[in-house]
Amino acid sequence: MAKRVSVFLGKLLLKDWVLGRRTHHCPALVVYGDERADEAETYRLVGIYTGKILKGVKPGDLPVQRATKVKLTINLKTAKALGIAVPLALSGRADELIE
């Protein structure tokens, strides 16, 4: 779904940002999200929290899971196709540049 939205936005010449690392394969201009070693771990945590809530635990009583590291990926190929110049200050801060 994320890939279809990104392609649609590209056809309209709109810039798009995507949150989450599983979308690195789609033609998004920028991907910003938590850098978990395994995406399955994220879904496992969602299942655990859902199970606890269904068993009666109040969501406010559950600890907040925060990302310890986030990753910024910029797709220079998409930027070029959209005619967007990525500032050096932004590309210099990126963890990954897709060319």
N, C-alpha and C positions, 0 to 999 in steps of 0.2 A: 504494500500500500504506500509506504513512504517513497518508494522508487517512482510509482505512478504520479504521486503528487509533485515530486521534484521535476519529473519530465514535463508535466503540465505547466508548472511555473516557468520552466525553461522555455517552453513554446511561447509563453506570454512575455518573455524577457523580464521576468521578475526575479529578484534575488531571493534565495531561501536559506534559512538556517535550520539545522536539524539537531535536536537534542538526542543524545544516546549514541553509543558507539556501534551498534549493530547496523547502522545505516552507512557505514564507510564505503560500501560498495556502490551506493546509489550516486547519481550525479549531483548531489547537493553542493552548494557553494561552500558552506561552512558546516562542520559537525563539531559540536561541543558537548561533552558528556563525561560521565564517570568512566574511569579506565579499570574496570574489573578484569581480573585475569580470565574469568570464565563467566559468560553470560548466563549459563545455567545456574550459577550461584545467586544471581539476582532473582531469577524466577523461583528458586528454592526458598529464598527469604520471603518472597511474596506469599508463597504457599504456607509457610510457617505462621506468618502474621495473620493471614486469612483464617487459618485453623484456630488460632487463639481467639480471634474476634468472634468466630462462630461458636466457640465454647463459652463465651460470656465475658471475656476480658474487655475492658473498656479501651478503645483505641488510644485514649489519652494516657493510659497507664503503660503503654508499650514504649520502649526506648526508640529514639529516632536513629535511623541508620543513615549516616552521612558518608558521602564519598571522601576518601582520603586523598585521592589524586584525580584530577580531571584532565582530559586531553582535548586539545584544540587541533582540528584538522582542517586545512584549507585546500580546496580543489582548484588549482590554478588553471586546469584545462577548462573547467566550467566557467571560471572568471573570464578567461580569454574568449570563450564562445559567447558570453554575454556582453563583452566589451567593457569589462570592469577592471580597472587597475587596482591591484591589491597593494595598499601602502606597505612600504618596507618595514615600518614599525610593527604592523600587524603580522606580516609574514615572518618576521624575526622572532615573534613570540610563539608561533605555532609549533606544536610538537611534531606535526607531520604535514608535509606539503605533497599533494598529489599532482604530478606533472603529466 
